[in-house]
């Protein structure tokens, strides 16, 4: 192997023009908008958004970060983990809001 070659598992040289990525390494086809999910826009604007889509056949949610029409990265979350994510969001939100008693005390 020469100094400018990179070895990956199996001794394959990815700089070799005849070499291709294994299919398992390739990203799935990217959909511009989720057909079963939602899009959330970043308050900083600049075209940033988070897209969430559910893929029932795979049992996963895909969370992807976008800037304009460019997908910057994605994360597959098992549907089994989704209640934990929702709980985390709801708990954080609930902790950040004053209770009715706290609101009355600060008003009086």
C-alpha positions as CSV (number, residue, x, y, z in Angstrom):
1,X,0.0,0.0,0.0
2,X,1.4,3.4,-0.9
3,X,1.3,6.5,1.4
4,X,-1.7,8.0,-0.3
5,X,-3.9,4.8,-0.2
6,X,-6.4,4.3,2.6
7,X,-7.2,0.9,3.9
8,X,-10.6,0.0,5.0
9,X,-12.0,-3.3,6.4
10,X,-11.1,-6.1,4.0
11,X,-8.1,-4.3,2.6
12,X,-10.1,-2.5,-0.1
13,X,-8.6,0.7,-1.5
14,X,-11.4,3.3,-1.7
15,X,-9.2,5.4,-4.0
16,X,-9.3,2.6,-6.6
17,X,-11.7,3.8,-9.4
18,X,-13.1,0.3,-9.7
19,X,-14.1,0.2,-6.0
20,X,-17.7,1.1,-5.0
21,X,-19.3,1.5,-1.6
22,X,-21.1,-1.5,-0.3
23,X,-24.9,-1.0,-0.7
24,X,-25.3,-1.0,3.2
25,X,-23.1,2.1,3.3
26,X,-25.3,4.1,1.0
27,X,-27.9,6.6,2.2
28,X,-31.4,6.0,1.4
29,X,-33.0,8.1,-1.3
30,X,-33.7,11.5,0.3
31,X,-37.3,12.8,0.1
32,X,-37.5,16.6,-0.1
33,X,-40.5,16.7,2.3
34,X,-41.7,14.0,4.5
35,X,-44.9,12.4,3.4
36,X,-45.6,11.1,6.8
37,X,-44.2,13.5,9.4
38,X,-43.5,17.1,10.0
39,X,-41.1,20.0,9.3
40,X,-39.9,22.3,12.1
41,X,-38.1,25.6,11.2
42,X,-35.2,26.9,13.2
43,X,-35.9,30.3,14.7
44,X,-32.5,31.5,13.6
45,X,-33.8,31.1,10.1
46,X,-31.0,30.8,7.5
47,X,-33.1,28.0,5.9
48,X,-32.5,25.6,8.8
49,X,-35.1,23.0,9.5
50,X,-35.6,19.6,11.1
51,X,-37.6,17.1,9.2
52,X,-39.2,14.1,11.0
53,X,-40.7,11.2,9.2
54,X,-41.9,7.8,10.2
55,X,-41.1,4.7,8.2
56,X,-43.5,2.0,9.4
57,X,-41.9,-0.8,7.4
58,X,-38.6,-0.2,9.1
59,X,-40.0,0.7,12.5
60,X,-37.9,3.9,12.6
61,X,-38.3,7.7,12.7
62,X,-35.8,9.6,10.6
63,X,-34.8,13.0,11.9
64,X,-32.9,15.0,9.3
65,X,-31.2,18.4,9.5
66,X,-31.6,20.6,6.5
67,X,-30.3,24.0,5.3
68,X,-32.4,25.0,2.4
69,X,-32.6,22.1,0.0
70,X,-29.5,20.4,1.4
71,X,-29.7,17.5,3.9
72,X,-26.8,18.0,6.3
73,X,-27.3,14.7,8.2
74,X,-29.9,12.3,9.4
75,X,-30.5,10.0,12.4
76,X,-32.7,6.9,12.5
77,X,-34.5,6.5,15.8
78,X,-36.2,3.2,16.7
79,X,-40.0,3.6,17.1
80,X,-39.4,1.9,20.5
81,X,-37.3,4.9,21.6
82,X,-39.9,7.6,20.6
83,X,-41.8,7.6,23.9
84,X,-38.6,8.4,25.7
85,X,-37.9,11.3,23.4
86,X,-41.5,12.7,23.8
87,X,-41.2,12.3,27.6
88,X,-37.9,14.2,27.6
89,X,-39.4,17.0,25.6
90,X,-42.6,17.2,27.7
91,X,-40.6,17.0,31.0
92,X,-38.3,19.8,29.9
93,X,-41.2,22.0,28.8
94,X,-43.1,21.4,32.0
95,X,-40.1,22.2,34.2
96,X,-39.6,25.5,32.3
97,X,-43.1,26.8,32.9
98,X,-44.2,28.1,36.3
99,X,-47.1,26.3,38.1
100,X,-50.4,28.2,38.7
101,X,-49.3,28.7,42.4
102,X,-46.0,30.2,41.4
103,X,-47.7,32.5,38.9
104,X,-50.2,33.7,41.5
105,X,-47.4,34.3,44.0
106,X,-45.4,36.4,41.6
107,X,-48.5,38.5,40.6
108,X,-49.5,39.2,44.2
